[in-house]
């Protein structure tokens, strides 16, 4: 005879307290600005967000955006949702999902894509759910091209690894940080201009500092109030068949002469200390960040989505 699962309301922390969760999620399709050849700020397109204790789902669409022919998409939509798992056991939890989709992207005729999808999902367990499991399944580039040449980024959907043990946040987990270190070193030591590499050298310094704290036992809660570790879903980009003079790639980053720098699939992993002394874990995925120069000057973010969530107690 099978044992029936207990209803959600009977699941407690062992101290008679029923856990609760506040969903946090946002997503948008495109944002940024141009300073040249025209000056214009791009407000967040197809932007959605939730911050609520109640289950919710929000979707927004935006069609045919065109900034003077320089930056355009045919359509875009974003959605965020938060809901309790149907598995009414301690293995179940609160599921938060953020998705952003951009169709027929065109940036100065240099970067084009039929489809760009950012998707982040977290699962906070009912009991001791401050540190979630996270997945980026569904994230994709479809027919991503550089001046007509196909780009084939190599994905690593396991970049964040398995959920850290116990209540350790991702930004304080040695296994996660060692993986990030190897990845960031590829860019920091890669064949890119020094001004581009500087940003990744600073990220490497942050990761090395966190690993040193762990090694020396200085991994206390007081040092976790504003830590941001950046990694990427993209391990590498093959450019060997692309005949563009001066084109360079390192890890997830492209340097395109007369255009600028394009970083693919970057994830910001943040931990912060809550009032109850536990950690809040935050994940933001940006599928493309372009720092433009020469034929156009500005900054663009394509397909961004984020999840965290506040768990009690």
Secondary structure as a PSIPRED ss2 file (coil, helix, strand):
# PSIPRED VFORMAT (PSIPRED V4.0)

   1 X C   1.000  0.000  0.000
   2 X C   1.000  0.000  0.000
   3 X C   1.000  0.000  0.000
   4 X C   1.000  0.000  0.000
   5 X C   1.000  0.000  0.000
   6 X C   1.000  0.000  0.000
   7 X C   1.000  0.000  0.000
   8 X H   0.000  1.000  0.000
   9 X H   0.000  1.000  0.000
  10 X H   0.000  1.000  0.000
  11 X C   1.000  0.000  0.000
  12 X C   1.000  0.000  0.000
  13 X C   1.000  0.000  0.000
  14 X C   1.000  0.000  0.000
  15 X C   1.000  0.000  0.000
  16 X C   1.000  0.000  0.000
  17 X C   1.000  0.000  0.000
  18 X C   1.000  0.000  0.000
  19 X C   1.000  0.000  0.000
  20 X E   0.000  0.000  1.000
  21 X E   0.000  0.000  1.000
  22 X E   0.000  0.000  1.000
  23 X E   0.000  0.000  1.000
  24 X E   0.000  0.000  1.000
  25 X E   0.000  0.000  1.000
  26 X E   0.000  0.000  1.000
  27 X E   0.000  0.000  1.000
  28 X E   0.000  0.000  1.000
  29 X E   0.000  0.000  1.000
  30 X E   0.000  0.000  1.000
  31 X E   0.000  0.000  1.000
  32 X E   0.000  0.000  1.000
  33 X E   0.000  0.000  1.000
  34 X E   0.000  0.000  1.000
  35 X E   0.000  0.000  1.000
  36 X E   0.000  0.000  1.000
  37 X C   1.000  0.000  0.000
  38 X C   1.000  0.000  0.000
  39 X C   1.000  0.000  0.000
  40 X E   0.000  0.000  1.000
  41 X E   0.000  0.000  1.000
  42 X E   0.000  0.000  1.000
  43 X E   0.000  0.000  1.000
  44 X E   0.000  0.000  1.000
  45 X E   0.000  0.000  1.000
  46 X C   1.000  0.000  0.000
  47 X C   1.000  0.000  0.000
  48 X E   0.000  0.000  1.000
  49 X E   0.000  0.000  1.000
  50 X E   0.000  0.000  1.000
  51 X E   0.000  0.000  1.000
  52 X E   0.000  0.000  1.000
  53 X C   1.000  0.000  0.000
  54 X C   1.000  0.000  0.000
  55 X C   1.000  0.000  0.000
  56 X E   0.000  0.000  1.000
  57 X E   0.000  0.000  1.000
  58 X E   0.000  0.000  1.000
  59 X E   0.000  0.000  1.000
  60 X E   0.000  0.000  1.000
  61 X E   0.000  0.000  1.000
  62 X E   0.000  0.000  1.000
  63 X E   0.000  0.000  1.000
  64 X E   0.000  0.000  1.000
  65 X E   0.000  0.000  1.000
  66 X E   0.000  0.000  1.000
  67 X E   0.000  0.000  1.000
  68 X C   1.000  0.000  0.000
  69 X C   1.000  0.000  0.000
  70 X C   1.000  0.000  0.000
  71 X E   0.000  0.000  1.000
  72 X E   0.000  0.000  1.000
  73 X E   0.000  0.000  1.000
  74 X E   0.000  0.000  1.000
  75 X E   0.000  0.000  1.000
  76 X E   0.000  0.000  1.000
  77 X E   0.000  0.000  1.000
  78 X E   0.000  0.000  1.000
  79 X E   0.000  0.000  1.000
  80 X E   0.000  0.000  1.000
  81 X E   0.000  0.000  1.000
  82 X E   0.000  0.000  1.000
  83 X E   0.000  0.000  1.000
  84 X E   0.000  0.000  1.000
  85 X C   1.000  0.000  0.000
  86 X C   1.000  0.000  0.000
  87 X C   1.000  0.000  0.000
  88 X C   1.000  0.000  0.000
  89 X C   1.000  0.000  0.000
  90 X C   1.000  0.000  0.000
  91 X C   1.000  0.000  0.000
  92 X C   1.000  0.000  0.000
  93 X E   0.000  0.000  1.000
  94 X E   0.000  0.000  1.000
  95 X E   0.000  0.000  1.000
  96 X E   0.000  0.000  1.000
  97 X E   0.000  0.000  1.000
  98 X E   0.000  0.000  1.000
  99 X E   0.000  0.000  1.000
 100 X E   0.000  0.000  1.000
 101 X E   0.000  0.000  1.000
 102 X E   0.000  0.000  1.000
 103 X E   0.000  0.000  1.000
 104 X E   0.000  0.000  1.000
 105 X E   0.000  0.000  1.000
 106 X E   0.000  0.000  1.000
 107 X E   0.000  0.000  1.000
 108 X C   1.000  0.000  0.000
 109 X C   1.000  0.000  0.000
 110 X C   1.000  0.000  0.000
 111 X E   0.000  0.000  1.000
 112 X E   0.000  0.000  1.000
 113 X E   0.000  0.000  1.000
 114 X E   0.000  0.000  1.000
 115 X E   0.000  0.000  1.000
 116 X E   0.000  0.000  1.000
 117 X E   0.000  0.000  1.000
 118 X E   0.000  0.000  1.000
 119 X E   0.000  0.000  1.000
 120 X E   0.000  0.000  1.000
 121 X E   0.000  0.000  1.000
 122 X E   0.000  0.000  1.000
 123 X E   0.000  0.000  1.000
 124 X E   0.000  0.000  1.000
 125 X E   0.000  0.000  1.000
 126 X C   1.000  0.000  0.000
 127 X C   1.000  0.000  0.000
 128 X C   1.000  0.000  0.000
 129 X C   1.000  0.000  0.000
 130 X C   1.000  0.000  0.000
 131 X C   1.000  0.000  0.000
 132 X C   1.000  0.000  0.000
 133 X E   0.000  0.000  1.000
 134 X E   0.000  0.000  1.000
 135 X E   0.000  0.000  1.000
 136 X C   1.000  0.000  0.000
 137 X C   1.000  0.000  0.000
 138 X C   1.000  0.000  0.000
 139 X C   1.000  0.000  0.000
 140 X E   0.000  0.000  1.000
 141 X E   0.000  0.000  1.000
 142 X E   0.000  0.000  1.000
 143 X C   1.000  0.000  0.000
 144 X C   1.000  0.000  0.000
 145 X E   0.000  0.000  1.000
 146 X E   0.000  0.000  1.000
 147 X C   1.000  0.000  0.000
 148 X C   1.000  0.000  0.000
 149 X E   0.000  0.000  1.000
 150 X E   0.000  0.000  1.000
 151 X C   1.000  0.000  0.000
 152 X C   1.000  0.000  0.000
 153 X E   0.000  0.000  1.000
 154 X E   0.000  0.000  1.000
 155 X E   0.000  0.000  1.000
 156 X C   1.000  0.000  0.000
 157 X C   1.000  0.000  0.000
 158 X C   1.000  0.000  0.000
 159 X C   1.000  0.000  0.000
 160 X C   1.000  0.000  0.000
 161 X C   1.000  0.000  0.000
 162 X C   1.000  0.000  0.000
 163 X C   1.000  0.000  0.000
 164 X C   1.000  0.000  0.000
 165 X C   1.000  0.000  0.000
 166 X C   1.000  0.000  0.000
 167 X C   1.000  0.000  0.000
 168 X C   1.000  0.000  0.000
 169 X C   1.000  0.000  0.000
 170 X H   0.000  1.000  0.000
 171 X H   0.000  1.000  0.000
 172 X H   0.000  1.000  0.000
 173 X C   1.000  0.000  0.000
 174 X H   0.000  1.000  0.000
 175 X H   0.000  1.000  0.000
 176 X H   0.000  1.000  0.000
 177 X H   0.000  1.000  0.000
 178 X H   0.000  1.000  0.000
 179 X H   0.000  1.000  0.000
 180 X H   0.000  1.000  0.000
 181 X H   0.000  1.000  0.000
 182 X H   0.000  1.000  0.000
 183 X H   0.000  1.000  0.000
 184 X H   0.000  1.000  0.000
 185 X H   0.000  1.000  0.000
 186 X H   0.000  1.000  0.000
 187 X H   0.000  1.000  0.000
 188 X H   0.000  1.000  0.000
 189 X C   1.000  0.000  0.000
 190 X C   1.000  0.000  0.000
 191 X C   1.000  0.000  0.000
 192 X C   1.000  0.000  0.000
 193 X C   1.000  0.000  0.000
 194 X H   0.000  1.000  0.000
 195 X H   0.000  1.000  0.000
 196 X H   0.000  1.000  0.000
 197 X H   0.000  1.000  0.000
 198 X H   0.000  1.000  0.000
 199 X H   0.000  1.000  0.000
 200 X H   0.000  1.000  0.000
 201 X H   0.000  1.000  0.000
 202 X H   0.000  1.000  0.000
 203 X H   0.000  1.000  0.000
 204 X H   0.000  1.000  0.000
 205 X H   0.000  1.000  0.000
 206 X H   0.000  1.000  0.000
 207 X H   0.000  1.000  0.000
 208 X H   0.000  1.000  0.000
 209 X H   0.000  1.000  0.000
 210 X H   0.000  1.000  0.000
 211 X H   0.000  1.000  0.000
 212 X H   0.000  1.000  0.000
 213 X H   0.000  1.000  0.000
 214 X H   0.000  1.000  0.000
 215 X H   0.000  1.000  0.000
 216 X C   1.000  0.000  0.000
 217 X C   1.000  0.000  0.000
 218 X C   1.000  0.000  0.000
 219 X C   1.000  0.000  0.000
 220 X C   1.000  0.000  0.000
 221 X H   0.000  1.000  0.000
 222 X H   0.000  1.000  0.000
 223 X H   0.000  1.000  0.000
 224 X C   1.000  0.000  0.000
 225 X C   1.000  0.000  0.000
 226 X C   1.000  0.000  0.000
 227 X E   0.000  0.000  1.000
 228 X E   0.000  0.000  1.000
 229 X E   0.000  0.000  1.000
 230 X E   0.000  0.000  1.000
 231 X E   0.000  0.000  1.000
 232 X E   0.000  0.000  1.000
 233 X C   1.000  0.000  0.000
 234 X E   0.000  0.000  1.000
 235 X E   0.000  0.000  1.000
 236 X E   0.000  0.000  1.000
 237 X E   0.000  0.000  1.000
 238 X C   1.000  0.000  0.000
 239 X C   1.000  0.000  0.000
 240 X C   1.000  0.000  0.000
 241 X C   1.000  0.000  0.000
 242 X C   1.000  0.000  0.000
 243 X C   1.000  0.000  0.000
 244 X C   1.000  0.000  0.000
 245 X C   1.000  0.000  0.000
 246 X C   1.000  0.000  0.000
 247 X C   1.000  0.000  0.000
 248 X E   0.000  0.000  1.000
 249 X E   0.000  0.000  1.000
 250 X E   0.000  0.000  1.000
 251 X C   1.000  0.000  0.000
 252 X C   1.000  0.000  0.000
 253 X E   0.000  0.000  1.000
 254 X E   0.000  0.000  1.000
 255 X E   0.000  0.000  1.000
 256 X E   0.000  0.000  1.000
 257 X C   1.000  0.000  0.000
 258 X C   1.000  0.000  0.000
 259 X C   1.000  0.000  0.000
 260 X E   0.000  0.000  1.000
 261 X E   0.000  0.000  1.000
 262 X E   0.000  0.000  1.000
 263 X E   0.000  0.000  1.000
 264 X E   0.000  0.000  1.000
 265 X E   0.000  0.000  1.000
 266 X E   0.000  0.000  1.000
 267 X E   0.000  0.000  1.000
 268 X E   0.000  0.000  1.000
 269 X E   0.000  0.000  1.000
 270 X E   0.000  0.000  1.000
 271 X E   0.000  0.000  1.000
 272 X E   0.000  0.000  1.000
 273 X E   0.000  0.000  1.000
 274 X C   1.000  0.000  0.000
 275 X C   1.000  0.000  0.000
 276 X C   1.000  0.000  0.000
 277 X C   1.000  0.000  0.000
 278 X C   1.000  0.000  0.000
 279 X E   0.000  0.000  1.000
 280 X E   0.000  0.000  1.000
 281 X E   0.000  0.000  1.000
 282 X E   0.000  0.000  1.000
 283 X E   0.000  0.000  1.000
 284 X E   0.000  0.000  1.000
 285 X E   0.000  0.000  1.000
 286 X E   0.000  0.000  1.000
 287 X E   0.000  0.000  1.000
 288 X E   0.000  0.000  1.000
 289 X E   0.000  0.000  1.000
 290 X E   0.000  0.000  1.000
 291 X E   0.000  0.000  1.000
 292 X E   0.000  0.000  1.000
 293 X C   1.000  0.000  0.000
 294 X C   1.000  0.000  0.000
 295 X C   1.000  0.000  0.000
 296 X C   1.000  0.000  0.000
 297 X E   0.000  0.000  1.000
 298 X E   0.000  0.000  1.000
 299 X E   0.000  0.000  1.000
 300 X E   0.000  0.000  1.000
 301 X E   0.000  0.000  1.000
 302 X E   0.000  0.000  1.000
 303 X E   0.000  0.000  1.000
 304 X E   0.000  0.000  1.000
 305 X E   0.000  0.000  1.000
 306 X E   0.000  0.000  1.000
 307 X E   0.000  0.000  1.000
 308 X C   1.000  0.000  0.000
 309 X C   1.000  0.000  0.000
 310 X E   0.000  0.000  1.000
 311 X E   0.000  0.000  1.000
 312 X E   0.000  0.000  1.000
 313 X C   1.000  0.000  0.000
